[in-house]
């Protein structure tokens, strides 16, 4: 259950951060169209970062499991 909660949290956090950044952009510039532009960019960057760190964690686990195997260890 904890894994499912962390996956949902990782998937939703970029969008929550994008909303916060978009609201900040509207507040600073006073232009409502900045909300969508900044929000979409922040969501894309956040989603990319979540994907990258997820890939990195899986890659690290694979590397560490390969060192436990005597046949594949250098």
C-alpha positions in Angstrom: 0.0 0.0 0.0 2.9 2.3 0.7 4.3 1.8 -2.7 1.0 2.7 -4.4 0.8 5.9 -2.2 4.3 6.9 -3.1 3.7 6.3 -6.9 0.5 8.4 -6.8 2.4 11.1 -4.8 5.3 11.2 -7.3 2.8 11.4 -10.2 0.8 14.2 -8.7 3.5 16.4 -7.2 4.8 17.9 -10.5 1.2 19.1 -11.3 0.7 20.5 -7.8 4.1 22.3 -8.1 3.1 23.5 -11.6 -0.2 25.0 -10.2 1.8 26.8 -7.5 4.3 28.2 -10.0 1.5 29.2 -12.3 -0.3 31.0 -9.5 2.9 32.8 -8.7 3.3 33.8 -12.3 -0.2 35.2 -12.5 0.3 37.1 -9.2 3.6 38.7 -10.4 2.6 39.6 -13.9 -1.1 40.0 -13.6 -1.7 38.1 -16.8 -3.9 35.1 -16.6 -2.4 33.5 -19.7 0.9 33.1 -17.8 -0.8 30.5 -15.6 -1.1 28.0 -18.4 2.2 28.7 -20.0 4.2 28.5 -16.8 2.1 25.7 -15.4 2.6 23.5 -18.4 6.3 24.1 -18.5 6.7 23.4 -14.8 4.6 20.2 -15.1 6.7 18.9 -18.0 9.9 19.6 -16.1 8.5 18.0 -12.9 7.3 14.9 -14.8 10.6 14.6 -16.4 12.4 14.8 -13.1 10.2 12.2 -11.5 10.7 9.9 -14.5 14.5 10.4 -14.4 14.8 9.7 -10.6 12.5 6.6 -11.0 14.7 5.3 -13.8 17.9 6.1 -11.8 16.6 4.1 -8.7 15.7 1.1 -10.9 19.1 1.3 -12.6 20.9 1.5 -9.3 19.0 -1.5 -7.9 19.9 -3.5 -11.1 23.6 -2.5 -10.7 23.7 -3.5 -7.1 22.0 -6.8 -7.7 24.5 -7.5 -10.5 27.4 -7.1 -8.0 25.9 -9.8 -5.8 26.1 -12.3 -8.6 29.7 -13.8 -8.5 29.5 -14.7 -12.2 28.9 -11.1 -13.3 31.1 -9.4 -10.8 34.4 -8.0 -12.0 
